[in-house]
Amino acid sequence: FKNINFFFGDEGLLELISDSKPDMVVNALVGFVGFLPSVHALKMNIDLALANKESLVVGGDIINNLLKETSAKLYPIDSEHVALAKCLKGKKKKEIKRLVITASGGSFRDLSREELINVTKEDALKHPSWSMGEKITIDSATMMNKGFEIIEAKHLFNLPLKKIDVLLHDESVIHSLVEFVD
């Protein structure tokens, strides 16, 4: 296989970016493993299409500093943040009253505190709206995913946390919305 390059592990992700010299990196890795490829792409002045929210959760300030130091651009590709970016296009911060990210509420949305005491992993994995991987389904059931998305929105749109809300929307039709001052 002398004409084929093989990449593996964390270092392999960085080598893949370096060796392929892309115009854009799409990072849809799950978890913290996505952070270093995001940093690496931006350091190489490569545009980043980001679905790996953990990159901003664990290193939003680092990512934003790299964006200031390079001409690379960051494009959110997670549904909630794409919708927000489209609504905010051409708007000034002073026009924004708040961002609202919707939440399905996950598999526990209709349970009382007493009913939550005995829930199991299997219960958490029964999402009422979506078929997803285990990690995101558990994060949805515990609302941890919305916490991550709030932090992601803070870094993507440079807004204070007090201007980012979550709305329980069990129909799962609208992913996010913007309320303007007017």
N, C-alpha and C positions, 0 to 999 in steps of 0.2 A: 504493500500500500504506500509506495514511496511518493505518490502524487496526491495523497489524501492526508490532511491534518486531523488529528484526534485531540479533543480537548476534554478535560474532566476536572471535577471538583471546583472549589472556589477560584483557584488560580486559573483554571481552564476558562471560566467565564470571562476573566479579564483578558486572557490571551486571545480568545475568540474576537473580542471587540478590537483589540490592537491589530491583530493579523488581518481581519476582514476589512478594516478601514471603511466602515459604513457612513452614510450621510446621516442616518438616524438609528438609534438603538431603541427597540421596544422592550421595556422591562416589565414583564408580567410574572416575575418570580414570586413565590409565596414566602413571606416571612423576611427576617433580617438578612437572609442570604442575598437579597436584592440590593442592599445598601451599597456595597462596594462596587458592583457593576454600574450603578447610577453615578457614583462619584467618579469612577474611571472614565465613563463616557463624557461627562462634563469637563473633566480635566483635559481630555483630548479634543475639546471644543466640538463635540458631536451632539446634535439635538437629541433630546430624550423624550420619548412617548412613555408616560409612566402610569402603570396600573399597580405597581408595587407600593402600596401606601406606607409600608414600614420604612421605606427610604426617607420619607418626610417625618414620620413619627419619631424615629430615632436620630435623624440628622437633618431636620428641616433648615436649621440655621446654616449648616455646612453646605447643603445643596443651594440655598439662596445666595450665599457668598460666592460659590463657584459660578453661578449664573451672572453675578455682577462682574466677576473677573474675566469672563470669557464672552464670546458672542453666541454661545450655545443657547438654545431655547428649550423650554420645558413645556410639554403638552400633556395635560391630564387625559387619560383614556378610560378611567373608571366612570361609569354612567352618571353617578351623582355629580362628580366634579366637571364632567364634560357639559352637563346641563347648566351648571353654575357659570362656567366660563362663557358659554354662549349667551346667557342672559346678561352677563357683565360686560360683554364686548362693547367698547366705546363709552362706557359709563365711568364717571369719576367717583372716587371713594365717598365724597360728601353726599352723593345721591343714594347711597346704599343704607337702608335702615337695618336690614339683617339678611343673612343667608339662612335658609331652612333646608336641612337634609332630612328626608323622610326615612322612617324605619318600619319594616314590616312587623317588628316585635318578636319575630322568630317563633319557635315552637312553644314558648312559655307565655306568649302575650295575653292569653285569657286566663291564666292561673292566678289564684290568690297567694298571698305570702305563705299561708298554711300549706297549700298544695305544692309550693316550690320546695318544701323541706325534703321531700322524698323523690325528687326527680332523678333520672338516671341519664347516662350518656346516650343511651338508645332513645330516650324521650327527646333529648336535645337535638338529635339528628333527624327528627321528623319535622322538617321545615314546612309550614303550610303553603308557601308560595313558590319556592324555588328548589331546584335540584342542584346542589353545589357539593364541593368537596367537604370532608369532615371538618377541617380547621375553620373555614369560613362559616359553616353551619353552626358550629359550637360558638364562634364569636358572635354570630347573629343571635343565637338563643340567649346569650349572656349580655347582649347589647355592647359587648366589647368592640365589635366592628364599628359601631357608630362613634364610639370614643375615638377610635383610630381615624375615622373619616372627619371628625371635627378638627383634630390636630392637623390632618392633611389639608383641609380647607383653610385653616389659619395660615399655614405656610404657603399654599398656592396663591392665595388672594390677599395676603398681607393684611389681615383684619384681626382685631382683638377677639378673643374667645367670647366676650359678652355679646358680640354681633353674629354669633353662629348658634342656631337653635336646632333641635331635633323635634320632629312631629311624627307621632305614631300614625301610620297610614297603612292599615292592614289590607287595603285593596291592592297595594303594590303597583299602582299605575304611574304615579309621579315620583321621580327619584329625588328631585330637589327643586327649590324655587328661590327667587330673590324677591324681597319686599323692598321697594324703593321709598325714599322719604316722601315723595309726592303721593 
